[in-house]
C-alpha cells in the first residue's frame, strides 16, 4: 500500500490516509478481501500517531470500504460496485466543479469549457 502524507497540507493527516486508501480501493489497486496493515504497523510506517491511523480506519469502516475482523485483522470490504461507483462519481463531480470554477474565473464560456472536456475525453 502506497500512502504519501504531507505535514504541510491543510488536510488533517487522518483524512489524507483515508482518502488515499479509499482511492486505491475505488481504483482496484486494493482488491476485495485484501488484508491491510494493522493500525500500529501503518502508524509506524507513516510515522504518525496510532490515533491518527485508527481514525482513518474507523472512517473507512463507517463508509463500508474496509472490514475489521477481531483477532484476524482489517481487510478491504467485499466490493459493492454500486457504492464504489457512487464514490468515484462524487470525486469526479468535485474535480469538475473545481475546473468549472477556474474556467469561469478566466472567462471561459460553457461551450468553450465543454469543448475542452470533449477534447480531453477523446484523447484519453
N, C-alpha and C positions, 0 to 999 in steps of 0.2 A: 504494500500500500504506500503510495507516494503522497505525502502531505507536506506542503510548504506553508509555514506561518510567518507572518510579519508582525514584529513588535511595534512597528511604527504606524501600522494601519489603525484607522478609527474603528474598524470592526473588531468586536471582542474576540479573543482567542478561541473560545468555545464555538463561536459562530463560524470562524474560519475553518476549524476542524470539521464541524458538522456539514458545512456546505461542500467541502471538498470530498468528504466520504459520500454524501448524497449524489454529487455529480458523478463519482466513479460508479455508483450503483446504477444510476439512470443511464449512463453510457455503457453499461455492461462490462466495465473493467473489473468490477467486483461482481461475481456471479452468485445467484441464489444458493444458500447453504454454505457459502464460503466462510471459513472462520475469520474473525477479526482479532487483532492483538488485544490482550487484556487491557483494562483501563490503566493499570500500573505500568505495563510494558510500553504502551503508547505514550504515556506521560513521560517516561524515561527517554524514549526515542526523540520526542519533540522538545524535551527539556522544559516542560510546563508542569503545573500543579496537577495532581491526581484529581482534584476537584474540577478542574477545567475539562479534562477528558471525560470525567463522569457526567458532567452536564451535557457535553456534546452527545454522548451515547444515550443519555436519557431523552434528549430532544429527538434523536433519530428513532428511538424506540417508540416514542409517543406518536410519531408520524408514520410508523409501520415499516420503516426501512430496515431495521435490524431487530433481532430477537435474542434475548439473553436466556440461556438455559442454565439454571442453578447447578453448579458443580461441573458443567461442561464447557461453558464459555459463551461468547457472543458471536452471532452469525448473521450474515446477510439474510434478510427475510425472504421467504419464497416469493417470487415475482408476482406482483399484482400489476399486470400490464396496464390496466386502466389507470391505476394510481400513478404509475411511473410516467405514463403519457401526460397525465394532468399536470404533474410537477414540471415536466420538461416544457410543456406549453406555457405554464406560468413564467418560467425563467426566460423563455423566448419573448414573451409579451413584455417583460420588464426591460430586456435589452432593446427591443424595438422602440419602446417608449423613450428610452434614453436617446436613441438615434433620432427619433422624431423631434424631440426637444432641441437637439443640436441642429437638425435640419432647419427648423423654424427660426432658430436663433440667427442663422446666416441668411435667412430669407428664401429658402427653397420652397417652391410650391408643392402641393400634394402630387401633382403629375410628375414633377422632377424627382421627388422622393420615390414614387412608385417605379419610375424608370430605373433608378439606381438599384432598388431592391430586385427588380426583374433581372437586370443585368448580372448582379452578383449571384442570384439564384441559379441562373443558367450557366454561369462559369463553374460553379462548384459541382 
